[in-house]
Amino acid sequence: MKKVLLITYYWPPAGGPGVQRVLKFAKYLPEFGWEPVILTVENGNYPAIDESLCNETPGGIQVYRTHTFEPFKTFKKITGKNTDQPIPTYILNQDAKDNWSARFGKWVRVNIFLPDARVGWIPFARKIGKEIVRAEDISVVFSSSPPHSLQFIGRYISRRTGCRWIADLRDPWTEAFWQRDIKALRPARFINRLLEKTILNAADELITVSDSLANILRNKTSKECQVIVNGFDAEDFKNISKTEGSQFIITYSGSIGKDQPLTAFLAALKKLETAILDQIKVNIYGGVHQQHVAEIAAFNRNDVINIKPYLPHRELITRIVNSNMLLLIIPDTPNNQGILTGKIFEYLATGNFILGIGPEDCDAAKILRDTNAGIMSSYSDDFTQIIRERFKCWVRKEKTIGADRNIEKYSRRYLTGKLAKILEKQTA
């Protein structure tokens, strides 16, 4: 088989959504005639650790890990955090509890470490990456970001070896919604835009995860940008049976940042009759921004809403399968139409009803309509009747209304096939 070098910062034991895309590509690429070789970091600073994902690493795959230099230990000391404490994905959101050192640390992050705080990995990965290509007879280099700094690793290796290079961008770069709270200085913004343009123009092929994000990138370069969305792995759902409990379970999986509003959802719960609310349990699995923690505390129903720690992926899948409604919140930020997180596809695979909160014309809303999986409501809508109706269906033991069409095209195997066609194009 031809070989492809997959460059990724997030690889098991890293947990969270960032690891899933490349891990699943690596799993299914051999079915399409490609042997993946991994270049990743040693002892990275991850928002979560999931040792169980090590068991999902394809057998026999060659994984190269390099040293890195990262400022996170210093950042944690400056911001008063425990050095062993994971840094949440929403770390750059403003927090009313931030002291001067925390604010200064965030300012340094967006103005000094460009394009991101992983730039210290570049020199280590460049050196070994060039050697890997020659030793492994690599045909194509594929780099998946964020962190976007790793795209410069892919660019360097491509230039030094002559390999074709595909840049995969899972998130926006200069339009990153999580950075808008901390205003970068004009020189930093200029440099970041220049770095982004350099990568977009240099890559042989561009891939991203949604149509709207692809349009943003197309406006910055003459290169075509193809779309391969995130997806679900049907094998992750094998041997997980759904059991009905004595409560109506609403689940949100993942972190909730400052820009993901909970206000309307909490207001809807408050309007429910006590007899209904007493039978509802809302579980949030992941970090929650302090602003929302305060809102939930003010709701004053600890028996209803529970904030739970990050769970291993397999266990989290079990929890979303055994739910009656799944909550999806698109960040309320500019250019949010293209935000398409991995959780929506795993939600689809459960067949459970999805209550989305976000722009009604966003890419996630189109997927909900395309699959008949649920409803996308705006941030100011009243969701009370939706929750009440779904609750009554549960009481009557009626069949759950969830994704019932067009979901196969969102499977990881199918999507890896799309990537394989792009790889073949690169080597033709």
DAGICOR-V990719 format. One record per residue. N is the residue number from 0. BURIAL is # if it has 16 or more other ideal C-beta (glycine too) atoms within 10 Angstrom, else .. Layout:
n=N burial=BURIAL
n=N burial=BURIAL
This chain:
n=0 burial=.
n=1 burial=#
n=2 burial=#
n=3 burial=#
n=4 burial=#
n=5 burial=#
n=6 burial=#
n=7 burial=#
n=8 burial=#
n=9 burial=#
n=10 burial=#
n=11 burial=#
n=12 burial=#
n=13 burial=#
n=14 burial=#
n=15 burial=#
n=16 burial=#
n=17 burial=#
n=18 burial=#
n=19 burial=#
n=20 burial=#
n=21 burial=#
n=22 burial=#
n=23 burial=#
n=24 burial=#
n=25 burial=#
n=26 burial=#
n=27 burial=#
n=28 burial=#
n=29 burial=#
n=30 burial=.
n=31 burial=#
n=32 burial=.
n=33 burial=#
n=34 burial=#
n=35 burial=#
n=36 burial=#
n=37 burial=#
n=38 burial=#
n=39 burial=#
n=40 burial=#
n=41 burial=.
n=42 burial=.
n=43 burial=#
n=44 burial=#
n=45 burial=#
n=46 burial=#
n=47 burial=#
n=48 burial=#
n=49 burial=#
n=50 burial=.
n=51 burial=.
n=52 burial=#
n=53 burial=.
n=54 burial=.
n=55 burial=#
n=56 burial=#
n=57 burial=#
n=58 burial=.
n=59 burial=.
n=60 burial=.
n=61 burial=.
n=62 burial=.
n=63 burial=#
n=64 burial=#
n=65 burial=#
n=66 burial=.
n=67 burial=#
n=68 burial=.
n=69 burial=#
n=70 burial=#
n=71 burial=#
n=72 burial=.
n=73 burial=.
n=74 burial=#
n=75 burial=#
n=76 burial=.
n=77 burial=#
n=78 burial=#
n=79 burial=.
n=80 burial=#
n=81 burial=.
n=82 burial=.
n=83 burial=.
n=84 burial=.
n=85 burial=#
n=86 burial=#
n=87 burial=#
n=88 burial=#
n=89 burial=#
n=90 burial=#
n=91 burial=#
n=92 burial=#
n=93 burial=#
n=94 burial=#
n=95 burial=.
n=96 burial=.
n=97 burial=#
n=98 burial=.
n=99 burial=.
n=100 burial=.
n=101 burial=#
n=102 burial=.
n=103 burial=.
n=104 burial=#
n=105 burial=#
n=106 burial=.
n=107 burial=#
n=108 burial=#
n=109 burial=#
n=110 burial=#
n=111 burial=.
n=112 burial=#
n=113 burial=#
n=114 burial=#
n=115 burial=#
n=116 burial=#
n=117 burial=#
n=118 burial=#
n=119 burial=#
n=120 burial=#
n=121 burial=#
n=122 burial=.
n=123 burial=#
n=124 burial=#
n=125 burial=#
n=126 burial=.
n=127 burial=#
n=128 burial=#
n=129 burial=#
n=130 burial=.
n=131 burial=#
n=132 burial=#
n=133 burial=.
n=134 burial=.
n=135 burial=.
n=136 burial=.
n=137 burial=#
n=138 burial=#
n=139 burial=#
n=140 burial=#
n=141 burial=#
n=142 burial=#
n=143 burial=#
n=144 burial=#
n=145 burial=#
n=146 burial=#
n=147 burial=#
n=148 burial=#
n=149 burial=#
n=150 burial=#
n=151 burial=#
n=152 burial=#
n=153 burial=#
n=154 burial=#
n=155 burial=#
n=156 burial=#
n=157 burial=#
n=158 burial=.
n=159 burial=.
n=160 burial=#
n=161 burial=.
n=162 burial=#
n=163 burial=#
n=164 burial=#
n=165 burial=#
n=166 burial=#
n=167 burial=#
n=168 burial=#
n=169 burial=#
n=170 burial=#
n=171 burial=#
n=172 burial=#
n=173 burial=#
n=174 burial=#
n=175 burial=#
n=176 burial=#
n=177 burial=#
n=178 burial=#
n=179 burial=#
n=180 burial=#
n=181 burial=#
n=182 burial=.
n=183 burial=#
n=184 burial=.
n=185 burial=.
n=186 burial=.
n=187 burial=#
n=188 burial=.
n=189 burial=.
n=190 burial=.
n=191 burial=#
n=192 burial=.
n=193 burial=.
n=194 burial=#
n=195 burial=#
n=196 burial=.
n=197 burial=.
n=198 burial=#
n=199 burial=#
n=200 burial=.
n=201 burial=#
n=202 burial=#
n=203 burial=#
n=204 burial=#
n=205 burial=#
n=206 burial=#
n=207 burial=#
n=208 burial=#
n=209 burial=#
n=210 burial=.
n=211 burial=#
n=212 burial=#
n=213 burial=#
n=214 burial=.
n=215 burial=#
n=216 burial=#
n=217 burial=.
n=218 burial=.
n=219 burial=#
n=220 burial=#
n=221 burial=.
n=222 burial=#
n=223 burial=.
n=224 burial=#
n=225 burial=#
n=226 burial=#
n=227 burial=#
n=228 burial=#
n=229 burial=#
n=230 burial=#
n=231 burial=#
n=232 burial=#
n=233 burial=.
n=234 burial=.
n=235 burial=#
n=236 burial=#
n=237 burial=.
n=238 burial=.
n=239 burial=.
n=240 burial=.
n=241 burial=.
n=242 burial=.
n=243 burial=.
n=244 burial=.
n=245 burial=.
n=246 burial=.
n=247 burial=#
n=248 burial=#
n=249 burial=#
n=250 burial=#
n=251 burial=#
n=252 burial=#
n=253 burial=#
n=254 burial=#
n=255 burial=#
n=256 burial=#
n=257 burial=#
n=258 burial=#
n=259 burial=#
n=260 burial=#
n=261 burial=#
n=262 burial=.
n=263 burial=#
n=264 burial=#
n=265 burial=#
n=266 burial=.
n=267 burial=#
n=268 burial=#
n=269 burial=.
n=270 burial=.
n=271 burial=#
n=272 burial=.
n=273 burial=.
n=274 burial=.
n=275 burial=#
n=276 burial=#
n=277 burial=.
n=278 burial=.
n=279 burial=#
n=280 burial=#
n=281 burial=#
n=282 burial=#
n=283 burial=#
n=284 burial=#
n=285 burial=#
n=286 burial=#
n=287 burial=#
n=288 burial=#
n=289 burial=#
n=290 burial=#
n=291 burial=#
n=292 burial=.
n=293 burial=.
n=294 burial=#
n=295 burial=#
n=296 burial=.
n=297 burial=.
n=298 burial=#
n=299 burial=.
n=300 burial=.
n=301 burial=.
n=302 burial=.
n=303 burial=#
n=304 burial=#
n=305 burial=.
n=306 burial=#
n=307 burial=.
n=308 burial=.
n=309 burial=#
n=310 burial=#
n=311 burial=#
n=312 burial=#
n=313 burial=.
n=314 burial=.
n=315 burial=#
n=316 burial=#
n=317 burial=#
n=318 burial=#
n=319 burial=#
n=320 burial=#
n=321 burial=#
n=322 burial=#
n=323 burial=#
n=324 burial=#
n=325 burial=#
n=326 burial=#
n=327 burial=#
n=328 burial=#
n=329 burial=#
n=330 burial=#
n=331 burial=#
n=332 burial=#
n=333 burial=.
n=334 burial=.
n=335 burial=#
n=336 burial=#
n=337 burial=#
n=338 burial=#
n=339 burial=#
n=340 burial=#
n=341 burial=#
n=342 burial=#
n=343 burial=#
n=344 burial=#
n=345 burial=#
n=346 burial=#
n=347 burial=#
n=348 burial=#
n=349 burial=#
n=350 burial=#
n=351 burial=#
n=352 burial=#
n=353 burial=#
n=354 burial=#
n=355 burial=#
n=356 burial=#
n=357 burial=#
n=358 burial=#
n=359 burial=.
n=360 burial=.
n=361 burial=#
n=362 burial=#
n=363 burial=#
n=364 burial=#
n=365 burial=#
n=366 burial=#
n=367 burial=#
n=368 burial=.
n=369 burial=.
n=370 burial=#
n=371 burial=.
n=372 burial=#
n=373 burial=#
n=374 burial=#
n=375 burial=#
n=376 burial=#
n=377 burial=.
n=378 burial=.
n=379 burial=.
n=380 burial=#
n=381 burial=.
n=382 burial=#
n=383 burial=#
n=384 burial=.
n=385 burial=#
n=386 burial=#
n=387 burial=.
n=388 burial=.
n=389 burial=#
n=390 burial=#
n=391 burial=.
n=392 burial=#
n=393 burial=#
n=394 burial=.
n=395 burial=.
n=396 burial=.
n=397 burial=.
n=398 burial=.
n=399 burial=#
n=400 burial=#
n=401 burial=#
n=402 burial=#
n=403 burial=.
n=404 burial=.
n=405 burial=.
n=406 burial=#
n=407 burial=.
n=408 burial=.
n=409 burial=#
n=410 burial=#
n=411 burial=#
n=412 burial=#
n=413 burial=.
n=414 burial=#
n=415 burial=#
n=416 burial=.
n=417 burial=.
n=418 burial=#
n=419 burial=#
n=420 burial=.
n=421 burial=#
n=422 burial=#
n=423 burial=.
n=424 burial=.
n=425 burial=#
n=426 burial=.
n=427 burial=.
